[in-house]
């Protein structure tokens, strides 16, 4: 039954026609036989048996004779109409049953193979038109309509993903505007305070030259912060437009580059960083520059919050290049969505040096590379981050 249910549309309609026409020919044969017998019984009533007595006596009872058709004038009205009906049944029964069988084949073909998937697709199209994407197109048959429903479900899933990404971009934009208002206000407020102080004390000639220099140096530091901030804004504006430039690279070669970067970053903060490669020999096709930028962001974040050590693992699994970074710090105190927002700070002191863009940029790059960024706390404590990149 499962095989029949999963037959292609062409084979199914052919099967239905074979069954219906076979049944039509059998029924028409039975009908013709029945009509002939009935017609013979009607005609027998009008036979003059005296004319056949000599034949029966001469050839015996086994001799067959064909009953001649009585004239219309010889038969009563009912028998005449019944005889005509039998003629009609003998002549047209094959045609009638063939037409009925064909109609039945088309009806059952539509009911069993087309009605359900077409209704499913119609409902899905209406829901998409109403901008409702939280549903599933489910049709289990493995025929052409099943394939069509599967493709439609993939399209719906892509639309839903794009819709979620769009809303996430809108939310990120709102968060970005709020963060800009917050992060740019701090250095500007400090600069304003120092400028007011200079105006007040310089005019009164009650400030030393050394103090003026200190104030000016602090002001320059705040200006550097603003310049750094605007540079980050420039980078963020080009995140979505960046095109992937994938090329093949040995996993061992990529590991060496990451080891060198990890050694340099961990040495600055006097932390220990261990890099592990799961596969010995493997080739991955990725955007090396993008992968290295994400890895740098994850390492910088881990080095900043680790107490003593960082563990980094590189592997290829299920068509993805996976780079895992784990530290022995306090871990994440917020959700994954919160951590990967632009200008996220784990503590208020972060915004004095860092603008909280590393994890956000890493998430954007991972998604652009067909993967994602997984963030959670390790069992033994500390933060654990996995960056997944689609590797052909």
Backbone torsions as a table, in degrees:
resi	resn	phi	psi	omega
1	UNK	NA	-36.5	179.4
2	UNK	-64.3	-38.8	179.2
3	UNK	-64.0	-44.0	179.8
4	UNK	-63.6	-39.8	-178.1
5	UNK	-65.6	-29.5	-177.3
6	UNK	-99.6	10.9	176.5
7	UNK	-63.8	152.4	176.7
8	UNK	-66.6	162.6	-179.1
9	UNK	-60.5	-40.8	-178.5
10	UNK	-64.5	-45.2	179.7
11	UNK	-68.5	-34.9	-179.2
12	UNK	-67.5	-47.1	179.8
13	UNK	-64.9	-34.7	176.4
14	UNK	-65.2	-43.0	178.5
15	UNK	-62.7	-44.9	179.5
16	UNK	-61.4	-40.8	179.9
17	UNK	-68.4	-39.4	178.1
18	UNK	-61.8	-45.9	-179.7
19	UNK	-65.2	-46.1	-176.8
20	UNK	-67.1	-40.8	-179.4
21	UNK	-72.0	-35.3	174.7
22	UNK	-61.9	-46.0	177.2
23	UNK	-63.1	-37.4	179.2
24	UNK	-64.1	-42.9	179.5
25	UNK	-67.2	-39.0	177.8
26	UNK	-65.0	-45.3	179.2
27	UNK	-65.5	-39.5	179.1
28	UNK	-66.8	-37.2	176.3
29	UNK	-63.0	-44.3	177.3
30	UNK	-63.6	-40.3	-179.5
31	UNK	-64.9	-43.1	179.1
32	UNK	-62.4	-43.8	178.8
33	UNK	-62.3	-44.2	179.3
34	UNK	-63.8	-42.1	-178.9
35	UNK	-64.9	-40.0	179.2
36	UNK	-65.5	-44.6	178.7
37	UNK	-61.8	-43.2	180.0
38	UNK	-64.5	-40.1	180.0
39	UNK	-66.5	-40.0	178.3
40	UNK	-63.6	-38.8	178.5
41	UNK	-64.9	-36.0	177.3
42	UNK	-66.8	-43.6	-177.1
43	UNK	-69.7	-29.6	-178.9
44	UNK	-60.7	-28.5	-178.7
45	UNK	-65.6	-19.4	-175.7
46	UNK	-110.4	17.8	177.7
47	UNK	-86.4	139.8	172.6
48	UNK	-92.5	100.2	-173.6
49	UNK	-64.9	-20.5	179.3
50	UNK	-64.1	-31.0	-179.7
51	UNK	-69.4	-22.9	-175.8
52	UNK	-103.6	0.9	-177.4
53	UNK	-63.5	-45.5	-179.2
54	UNK	-62.9	-37.5	-179.4
55	UNK	-65.8	-43.2	179.8
56	UNK	-64.2	-40.6	-179.2
57	UNK	-68.2	-35.5	-176.6
58	UNK	-78.6	-43.4	-173.3
59	UNK	-107.2	-7.2	178.6
60	UNK	92.4	170.8	-176.1
61	UNK	-71.7	-17.5	-178.1
62	UNK	-82.0	-2.4	179.9
63	UNK	-75.3	129.6	-178.5
64	UNK	-100.0	138.0	176.4
65	UNK	-128.6	150.6	179.2
66	UNK	-91.4	127.6	-178.5
67	UNK	-77.5	125.3	180.0
68	UNK	-77.4	150.8	-177.8
69	UNK	-75.8	123.8	178.1
70	UNK	-67.6	153.8	174.5
71	UNK	-70.4	159.3	180.0
72	UNK	-60.4	-35.0	-178.6
73	UNK	-69.1	-23.7	-179.1
74	UNK	-79.8	-27.6	-175.5
75	UNK	-95.8	150.9	173.1
76	UNK	-74.9	172.0	-171.5
77	UNK	-64.1	-43.0	-178.4
78	UNK	-63.9	-46.9	-179.6
79	UNK	-63.6	-37.1	179.6
80	UNK	-63.0	-46.1	-179.4
81	UNK	-67.1	-36.9	176.9
82	UNK	-65.0	-39.2	178.3
83	UNK	-65.3	-40.8	177.3
84	UNK	-65.2	-37.4	178.4
85	UNK	-64.8	-39.1	177.2
86	UNK	-64.0	-39.8	175.7
87	UNK	-59.9	-43.2	179.8
88	UNK	-62.7	-42.6	-179.4
89	UNK	-65.5	-39.6	178.6
90	UNK	-66.0	-37.1	-174.7
91	UNK	-80.3	-42.5	-169.2
92	UNK	-112.4	1.2	-176.9
93	UNK	-61.5	-40.0	179.3
94	UNK	-61.5	-45.5	-179.6
95	UNK	-64.3	-45.6	-177.3
96	UNK	-63.7	-48.2	-178.8
97	UNK	-66.8	-31.7	177.3
98	UNK	-66.1	-42.8	178.5
99	UNK	-64.9	-46.2	179.3
100	UNK	-61.5	-42.4	178.9
101	UNK	-63.4	-40.5	179.0
102	UNK	-65.1	-43.5	177.5
103	UNK	-61.7	-42.2	178.9
104	UNK	-63.8	-39.4	179.2
105	UNK	-62.5	-44.3	179.1
106	UNK	-64.8	-41.1	-179.4
107	UNK	-61.9	-50.0	-178.3
108	UNK	-69.1	-31.7	176.2
109	UNK	-63.6	-44.8	178.4
110	UNK	-65.3	-44.1	-176.6
111	UNK	-65.3	-43.1	-173.1
112	UNK	-89.1	-25.0	-173.1
113	UNK	-117.3	-24.1	-173.3
114	UNK	-115.5	-36.4	-171.3
115	UNK	-58.8	-51.9	-176.4
116	UNK	-63.4	-51.8	-179.8
117	UNK	-65.1	-35.9	178.8
118	UNK	-65.3	-40.0	177.7
119	UNK	-66.4	-38.6	178.1
120	UNK	-62.2	-44.1	179.9
121	UNK	-69.1	-36.7	178.5
122	UNK	-64.0	-46.7	178.8
123	UNK	-62.8	-40.8	-179.9
124	UNK	-64.4	-41.4	179.3
125	UNK	-62.7	-40.0	179.7
126	UNK	-66.3	-40.3	179.6
127	UNK	-66.9	-37.7	177.0
128	UNK	-65.8	-39.9	177.7
129	UNK	-62.4	-31.6	177.8
130	UNK	-86.0	7.0	179.0
131	UNK	63.2	32.7	175.0
132	UNK	-108.0	110.3	-175.1
133	UNK	-112.1	2.9	-178.8
134	UNK	-89.4	67.8	177.4
135	UNK	-153.7	175.6	179.1
136	UNK	-134.5	140.3	174.4
137	UNK	-93.1	109.7	-176.5
138	UNK	-119.8	121.4	175.5
139	UNK	-148.7	117.1	-167.2
140	UNK	-83.4	-21.8	-177.9
141	UNK	-61.5	140.2	-178.3
142	UNK	-99.5	50.1	177.1
143	UNK	-111.8	-166.4	-178.6
144	UNK	-61.8	-38.0	179.1
145	UNK	-69.0	-34.8	175.3
146	UNK	-63.7	-40.8	176.8
147	UNK	-64.0	-42.2	179.2
148	UNK	-62.3	-44.1	178.8
149	UNK	-64.2	-37.4	178.2
150	UNK	-64.2	-43.6	177.8
151	UNK	-64.6	-37.9	178.6
152	UNK	-65.1	-39.7	178.6
153	UNK	-65.0	-38.6	176.4
154	UNK	-63.7	-40.6	177.7
155	UNK	-63.5	-42.9	178.7
156	UNK	-62.3	-41.7	179.8
157	UNK	-63.3	-41.7	177.7
158	UNK	-64.3	-40.8	177.9
159	UNK	-62.8	-41.8	179.6
160	UNK	-64.1	-41.8	178.4
161	UNK	-63.3	-44.5	179.4
162	UNK	-64.3	-36.6	178.5
163	UNK	-65.1	-43.0	177.9
164	UNK	-64.1	-40.6	178.6
165	UNK	-63.5	-39.1	-179.9
166	UNK	-63.0	-46.3	179.5
167	UNK	-66.1	-34.3	177.8
168	UNK	-66.7	-38.7	176.9
169	UNK	-63.3	-39.2	178.0
170	UNK	-64.1	-43.2	178.2
171	UNK	-64.7	-40.0	178.3
172	UNK	-63.3	-37.9	179.6
173	UNK	-65.3	-40.5	177.1
174	UNK	-63.3	-45.1	179.2
175	UNK	-63.2	-36.3	179.6
176	UNK	-63.9	-44.9	179.8
177	UNK	-62.1	-42.4	178.9
178	UNK	-64.8	-40.5	-179.2
179	UNK	-67.2	-39.2	178.2
180	UNK	-60.6	-45.3	-179.8
181	UNK	-60.7	-35.2	-178.3
182	UNK	-78.4	-48.4	-171.6
183	UNK	-74.5	-30.1	179.9
184	UNK	-81.0	-22.3	-177.7
185	UNK	-69.7	-36.0	-175.9
186	UNK	-61.4	-55.9	179.0
187	UNK	-64.4	-33.3	178.6
188	UNK	-66.7	-39.5	178.5
189	UNK	-64.8	-40.3	179.0
190	UNK	-65.2	-45.3	178.3
191	UNK	-59.2	-43.1	-179.7
192	UNK	-62.6	-41.4	179.8
193	UNK	-62.7	-43.7	179.1
194	UNK	-67.7	-37.4	178.6
195	UNK	-64.6	-42.0	177.8
196	UNK	-63.7	-37.3	178.9
197	UNK	-65.2	-43.3	178.9
198	UNK	-62.5	-44.9	179.8
199	UNK	-59.9	-38.1	-176.9
200	UNK	-73.3	-48.1	-173.2
201	UNK	-83.8	-33.4	179.2
202	UNK	-66.5	-41.2	179.3
203	UNK	-65.0	-30.1	178.8
204	UNK	-88.9	-3.7	-179.6
205	UNK	53.6	40.5	-178.2
206	UNK	-118.2	27.3	-179.8
207	UNK	-131.2	139.8	-179.2
208	UNK	-78.2	157.0	179.1
209	UNK	-62.0	-38.7	179.8
210	UNK	-61.5	-39.7	179.6
211	UNK	-67.0	-37.4	177.6
212	UNK	-62.4	-43.3	179.5
213	UNK	-62.5	-42.7	178.4
214	UNK	-60.0	-43.6	-179.8
215	UNK	-64.2	-42.2	179.9
216	UNK	-65.7	-39.1	177.9
217	UNK	-64.5	-40.5	176.6
218	UNK	-63.7	-39.2	177.2
219	UNK	-63.1	-39.6	177.8
220	UNK	-64.0	-36.7	177.5
221	UNK	-62.6	-41.2	178.7
222	UNK	-67.8	-34.9	176.2
223	UNK	-64.9	-39.8	176.5
224	UNK	-60.9	-39.2	178.1
225	UNK	-62.0	-42.6	179.9
226	UNK	-65.3	-41.0	178.0
227	UNK	-63.0	-42.4	177.5
228	UNK	-62.2	-39.4	179.5
229	UNK	-63.3	-47.0	-179.5
230	UNK	-65.7	-32.9	176.9
231	UNK	-66.0	-39.2	176.2
232	UNK	-65.0	-36.8	176.8
233	UNK	-62.6	-39.7	178.9
234	UNK	-64.2	-42.6	179.0
235	UNK	-62.8	-42.5	-177.8
236	UNK	-64.9	-33.7	-179.0
237	UNK	-67.7	-18.1	-178.4
238	UNK	-105.9	3.6	-177.3
239	UNK	-61.1	-51.2	-174.9
240	UNK	-69.6	-27.1	-176.6
241	UNK	-84.6	-9.8	-176.5
242	UNK	-67.4	130.5	179.7
243	UNK	-94.1	143.7	177.4
244	UNK	-74.2	140.5	175.3
245	UNK	-128.1	82.2	-174.3
246	UNK	-83.1	142.6	175.8
247	UNK	-149.4	156.4	-179.0
248	UNK	-77.0	139.2	179.1
249	UNK	-148.1	141.4	176.2
250	UNK	-67.4	138.1	178.8
251	UNK	-61.5	-34.1	178.7
252	UNK	-65.6	-39.5	179.5
253	UNK	-67.7	-42.0	177.6
254	UNK	-62.6	-38.9	179.8
255	UNK	-62.9	-40.7	178.7
256	UNK	-60.3	-42.1	179.9
257	UNK	-65.9	-40.5	179.2
258	UNK	-67.9	-39.1	178.0
259	UNK	-60.2	-42.6	179.4
260	UNK	-63.7	-42.4	179.3
261	UNK	-66.1	-42.0	-179.5
262	UNK	-65.1	-40.5	179.8
263	UNK	-62.9	-41.3	-178.5
264	UNK	-67.3	-45.5	-177.4
265	UNK	-68.2	-42.2	-177.8
266	UNK	-71.1	-31.2	179.8
267	UNK	-65.4	-35.8	-180.0
268	UNK	-60.1	-37.6	-176.7
269	UNK	-102.7	9.3	179.4
270	UNK	57.5	45.3	177.3
271	UNK	-113.5	157.1	178.5
272	UNK	-98.8	126.8	-179.3
273	UNK	-123.4	123.0	179.4
274	UNK	-109.1	125.8	-180.0
275	UNK	-109.7	128.3	-178.5
276	UNK	-124.4	134.9	174.5
277	UNK	-112.1	124.9	-175.7
278	UNK	-73.4	-52.9	179.4
279	UNK	-89.1	140.5	179.4
280	UNK	-75.0	-53.0	-177.0
281	UNK	-123.4	122.4	177.6
282	UNK	-165.2	144.3	178.4
283	UNK	-110.9	132.7	177.7
284	UNK	-122.6	147.5	177.2
285	UNK	-111.4	102.7	-175.9
286	UNK	-142.1	170.7	171.5
287	UNK	-84.4	99.7	-172.8
288	UNK	-59.6	-43.1	-178.3
289	UNK	-62.2	-42.1	-179.8
290	UNK	-66.7	-43.4	179.4
291	UNK	-61.0	-43.0	-179.7
292	UNK	-66.1	-36.6	179.9
293	UNK	-66.6	-42.1	177.1
294	UNK	-64.4	-44.1	179.6
295	UNK	-60.6	-42.1	177.0
296	UNK	-59.5	-44.0	179.6
297	UNK	-61.4	-44.2	-179.1
298	UNK	-66.9	-40.5	179.1
299	UNK	-66.1	-43.7	179.0
300	UNK	-59.6	-42.0	179.5
301	UNK	-66.0	-42.2	-179.4
302	UNK	-66.8	-43.7	179.5
303	UNK	-62.3	-37.1	-177.6
304	UNK	-65.1	-36.8	-172.8
305	UNK	-108.6	-8.0	179.5
306	UNK	-70.0	148.6	175.7
307	UNK	-82.3	-49.8	-178.8
308	UNK	-133.2	-38.8	-169.4
309	UNK	-138.1	157.5	176.1
310	UNK	-132.3	139.1	176.9
311	UNK	-117.8	128.2	-179.9
312	UNK	-123.2	131.5	-179.6
313	UNK	-124.4	138.0	179.4
314	UNK	-122.4	130.1	178.2
315	UNK	-156.9	161.8	174.1
316	UNK	-116.0	126.3	-176.7
317	UNK	-149.1	130.7	176.1
318	UNK	53.6	39.5	176.9
319	UNK	80.2	11.5	-180.0
320	UNK	-124.3	141.6	166.8
321	UNK	-87.8	122.7	-175.9
322	UNK	-116.9	122.7	176.4
323	UNK	-116.0	115.4	-177.8
324	UNK	-108.3	133.6	178.2
325	UNK	-126.6	127.8	-178.7
326	UNK	-133.4	137.7	178.3
327	UNK	-123.5	170.9	-179.2
328	UNK	-105.6	31.4	178.6
329	UNK	-83.2	-154.9	-176.7
330	UNK	-84.6	-9.1	-179.6
331	UNK	84.3	-173.4	-178.8
332	UNK	-89.4	139.1	178.6
333	UNK	-102.7	-8.7	-179.5
334	UNK	-120.5	173.6	-179.4
335	UNK	-73.9	166.7	179.3
336	UNK	-59.5	-41.8	180.0
337	UNK	-61.9	-39.8	-178.7
338	UNK	-69.6	-41.4	-176.5
339	UNK	-64.8	-35.4	-176.3
340	UNK	-91.8	12.2	173.6
341	UNK	-76.0	152.7	176.3
342	UNK	-67.1	141.3	177.8
343	UNK	65.2	32.1	174.9
344	UNK	-78.0	135.1	176.6
345	UNK	-124.4	131.0	178.4
346	UNK	-70.2	-35.1	175.4
347	UNK	-140.8	158.1	-173.6
348	UNK	-59.4	-24.5	-177.6
349	UNK	-75.1	-14.7	-177.9
350	UNK	-61.5	-34.7	-173.0
351	UNK	-73.5	-1.3	175.1
352	UNK	-75.7	-29.7	-178.6
353	UNK	-123.4	-32.8	-172.9
354	UNK	-119.7	145.5	-175.9
355	UNK	-101.5	5.4	174.0
356	UNK	67.4	37.7	-178.9
357	UNK	-105.7	-13.3	-173.4
358	UNK	-58.2	-50.9	-177.6
359	UNK	-69.6	-34.7	178.0
360	UNK	-64.8	-47.6	178.8
361	UNK	-63.0	-39.8	179.1
362	UNK	-61.6	-42.7	178.4
363	UNK	-62.8	-44.8	-179.8
364	UNK	-60.7	-44.5	-178.5
365	UNK	-67.5	-39.7	178.5
366	UNK	-62.9	-44.6	179.2
367	UNK	-65.3	-37.7	178.0
368	UNK	-64.7	-30.5	-179.1
369	UNK	-89.6	15.3	177.0
370	UNK	80.1	13.1	179.8
371	UNK	-122.3	-148.3	177.4
372	UNK	-160.7	175.7	-179.0
373	UNK	-117.0	119.4	-179.8
374	UNK	-104.3	130.7	-175.7
375	UNK	-130.5	126.5	174.7
376	UNK	-160.8	172.8	179.3
377	UNK	-93.6	138.6	179.5
378	UNK	-70.9	157.9	-178.4
379	UNK	-62.0	-42.0	-178.0
380	UNK	-82.9	6.7	-178.9
381	UNK	100.2	157.8	-178.1
382	UNK	95.8	166.3	-178.2
383	UNK	-89.3	144.9	176.8
384	UNK	-130.5	124.0	-178.6
385	UNK	-127.1	132.6	176.3
386	UNK	-119.5	124.3	175.4
387	UNK	-104.4	121.2	-178.7
388	UNK	-109.0	130.2	178.2
389	UNK	-124.6	131.2	175.8
390	UNK	-64.7	118.3	-177.8
391	UNK	-114.7	115.3	-177.0
392	UNK	-72.8	NA	NA
